[in-house]
Amino acid sequence: MSRRRTADVIIVGASLSAAAVAKRLVDAGYETIALERFPLPRNKPCSGIISPRGHRFLIENFGPLPKEVLHDPTACRGVTFYFPGGVDLPMDFDGGTTPHLNRTYSDYWAIKRSGVTVHDNLRFHSAVDHGTHVDVIARNHDDGEQHYRARYVIGADGPNSQVVRGLYPGYRDAIAWFTVKQHLHEIIDCPLDPEYFHFWFHPGLGFYTWSHQRSGRQIVGVGYEAGTDLAERHARTLTYLEERHGVRLGPCDLRETSVNNFGLSLINRYVFGRGNILVTGQAAGFLNMIAEGMSAALHSGAIAGEAAIEAFRGNRPVQEIYRSMIASEVRRCSDQWNIMKILFGRPHEADFMGTLAKRSMREKMIVLKDTAKFLAPWGRFSWGRQMLWQAVRRVMTGDYDPRRWK
Ligand SMILES: Cc1cc2nc3c(=O)[nH]c(=O)nc-3n(C[C@H](O)[C@H](O)[C@H](O)COP(=O)(O)OP(=O)(O)OC[C@H]3O[C@@H](n4cnc5c(N)ncnc54)[C@H](O)[C@@H]3O)c2cc1C
């Protein structure tokens, strides 16, 4: 057995949520180690379009973004929604463009800027919470074990979180899983504006269909329930893009696939951990509208770090502190899916309702009808009633029900 390493906090993962946790803890003087399963810098399938709020977080916490952490085009002006009935709605982000992040280097940059000690190429395996401390086992690629002991463990290990699976063994089978696959194509002719992220509300293409430009190639992304034949949906999307938008693409030379826990933020079913083990970022279920997860990962990660600091300083139960502090990020994230907030508030950082309000009655009706058709296949997940009830509760009490969290 290897020598046991001790630290105040062990973070699992070395991505954006981990960098935000680490930033808080390291700045406050706590010894912190981040365990990352891949050698850094590692690849992370992502479109890399961050919201204005996430952009501000990066600058305020890690400083100006160096050129190496950006893809080409380096910035994104906003999003364009397409409806099959023929309406296109381009919407600019509030406050100007946001950076187009290259997640391989942006995450590496943020984790380095946090000042945390990283042990990479090391996969978190399990943790045992003894009340006064947590023992952690991690494994390297030769299956050699590394042992750690810390006061708190923070799982920032993304959608397929081993920390969550260890805490709740039935979790994997209890939620819906979605596969998203992005294909990078050579461009022959692409009239889609390279300054925007493009998203289709088209039930015939998939649950999540998007496209944008990266480094001279066009990404065509498709998402559907895990286990679906995405090759067929991808082919269908290519045909649709050519027929409807005149997009002509050459062969695909790179494919990136990822399985995701989409849906938890819609129905307020977040997972925040137990005892001295906290869960944050997408592992906890944070995903904003059109699957923008980076800003929520950063903010929730910072809150997890702050909760640990509060617990150290006041010698109080960390879980209780975290759950009370994280309610603000739950509001930010779940409001994005809340029909009451969408109709009567302004939960997004691009003005959907304002843009729609300027369109003719005919176009508004098309958007309404196409949205209903787009949502119909989602019915099988039985989220509609839960979302509606959470929306009403939010209006009545000002909050989402914390009893629904794990
Ligand atoms: C195709 C695609 C496109 C997307 N596009 C966007 C977008 O444009 N904008 C946006 O904001 N969001 C986007 N997202 C979502 C966004 O990528 C995530 O929400 C965000 O990265 C979550 O950050 P995180 O730090 O919580 O987790 P992750 O970024 O998933 O990081 C988890 C880290 O933990 C490590 N890890 C996992 N398991 C272990 C283990 N057992 N031991 C040690 N380390 C482990 C991983 O290697 C990884 O480094 C996209 C997602 C996908 C799949």
The ligand as a Tripos MOL2 file, in Angstrom:
@<TRIPOS>MOLECULE
LIG
   53    58     1     0     0
SMALL
NO_CHARGES

@<TRIPOS>ATOM
      1 C1        -20.8950   18.0570  -26.4380 C.3       1 LIG1
      2 C2        -21.0750   19.0180  -25.2860 C.ar      1 LIG1
      3 C3        -21.1570   20.3670  -25.5530 C.ar      1 LIG1
      4 C4        -21.2960   21.2750  -24.4950 C.ar      1 LIG1
      5 N1        -21.2960   22.6100  -24.7840 N.ar      1 LIG1
      6 C5        -21.3330   23.5060  -23.7930 C.ar      1 LIG1
      7 C6        -21.2110   24.9000  -24.0660 C.ar      1 LIG1
      8 O1        -21.0880   25.3380  -25.1980 O.2       1 LIG1
      9 N2        -21.2250   25.7490  -23.0100 N.ar      1 LIG1
     10 C7        -21.3350   25.3080  -21.7210 C.ar      1 LIG1
     11 O2        -21.3260   26.1350  -20.8070 O.2       1 LIG1
     12 N3        -21.4480   24.0030  -21.4430 N.ar      1 LIG1
     13 C8        -21.4320   23.0870  -22.4400 C.ar      1 LIG1
     14 N4        -21.4850   21.7610  -22.1440 N.ar      1 LIG1
     15 C9        -21.6250   21.3570  -20.7300 C.3       1 LIG1
     16 C10       -20.2890   21.5600  -20.0040 C.3       1 LIG1
     17 O3        -19.2600   20.9500  -20.7430 O.3       1 LIG1
     18 C11       -20.3570   20.9590  -18.6000 C.3       1 LIG1
     19 O4        -21.5670   21.3030  -17.9790 O.3       1 LIG1
     20 C12       -19.2070   21.4590  -17.7250 C.3       1 LIG1
     21 O5        -17.9630   21.0830  -18.2670 O.3       1 LIG1
     22 C13       -19.3290   20.8790  -16.3160 C.3       1 LIG1
     23 O6        -18.1760   21.1920  -15.6010 O.3       1 LIG1
     24 P1        -17.7510   20.3040  -14.3510 P.3       1 LIG1
     25 O7        -16.4870   20.8910  -13.8540 O.co2     1 LIG1
     26 O8        -18.8810   20.1660  -13.4300 O.co2     1 LIG1
     27 O9        -17.5100   18.8330  -14.9360 O.3       1 LIG1
     28 P2        -16.6050   18.3390  -16.1480 P.3       1 LIG1
     29 O10       -16.2170   19.4590  -17.0180 O.co2     1 LIG1
     30 O11       -17.3060   17.1900  -16.7400 O.co2     1 LIG1
     31 O12       -15.2780   17.8540  -15.4330 O.3       1 LIG1
     32 C14       -15.1890   16.7090  -14.6410 C.3       1 LIG1
     33 C15       -13.7270   16.3610  -14.4690 C.3       1 LIG1
     34 O13       -13.6230   15.2650  -13.5840 O.3       1 LIG1
     35 C16       -12.7660   14.2820  -14.1370 C.3       1 LIG1
     36 N5        -13.1960   12.9950  -13.5930 N.ar      1 LIG1
     37 C17       -14.3160   12.3070  -13.8830 C.ar      1 LIG1
     38 N6        -14.3630   11.1630  -13.1880 N.ar      1 LIG1
     39 C18       -13.2490   11.1390  -12.4240 C.ar      1 LIG1
     40 C19       -12.7220   10.1990  -11.4830 C.ar      1 LIG1
     41 N7        -13.3670    9.0600  -11.1870 N.pl3     1 LIG1
     42 N8        -11.5400   10.4860  -10.8920 N.ar      1 LIG1
     43 C20       -10.8770   11.6500  -11.1700 C.ar      1 LIG1
     44 N9        -11.3230   12.5490  -12.0750 N.ar      1 LIG1
     45 C21       -12.4980   12.3020  -12.6740 C.ar      1 LIG1
     46 C22       -12.9750   14.4290  -15.6390 C.3       1 LIG1
     47 O14       -11.9230   13.8660  -16.3710 O.3       1 LIG1
     48 C23       -13.0720   15.9330  -15.7780 C.3       1 LIG1
     49 O15       -11.8280   16.5430  -15.9210 O.3       1 LIG1
     50 C24       -21.3710   20.8250  -23.1600 C.ar      1 LIG1
     51 C25       -21.2980   19.4490  -22.8990 C.ar      1 LIG1
     52 C26       -21.1470   18.5660  -23.9360 C.ar      1 LIG1
     53 C27       -21.0320   17.1000  -23.6200 C.3       1 LIG1
@<TRIPOS>BOND
     1     1     2 1
     2     2     3 ar
     3     2    52 ar
     4     3     4 ar
     5     4     5 ar
     6     4    50 ar
     7     5     6 ar
     8     6     7 ar
     9     6    13 1
    10     7     8 2
    11     7     9 ar
    12     9    10 ar
    13    10    11 2
    14    10    12 ar
    15    12    13 ar
    16    13    14 ar
    17    14    15 1
    18    14    50 ar
    19    15    16 1
    20    16    17 1
    21    16    18 1
    22    18    19 1
    23    18    20 1
    24    20    21 1
    25    20    22 1
    26    22    23 1
    27    23    24 1
    28    24    25 2
    29    24    26 1
    30    24    27 1
    31    27    28 1
    32    28    29 2
    33    28    30 1
    34    28    31 1
    35    31    32 1
    36    32    33 1
    37    33    34 1
    38    33    48 1
    39    34    35 1
    40    35    36 1
    41    35    46 1
    42    36    37 ar
    43    36    45 ar
    44    37    38 ar
    45    38    39 ar
    46    39    40 ar
    47    39    45 ar
    48    40    41 1
    49    40    42 ar
    50    42    43 ar
    51    43    44 ar
    52    44    45 ar
    53    46    47 1
    54    46    48 1
    55    48    49 1
    56    50    51 ar
    57    51    52 ar
    58    52    53 1
@<TRIPOS>SUBSTRUCTURE
     1 LIG1         1 GROUP 0 **** ****
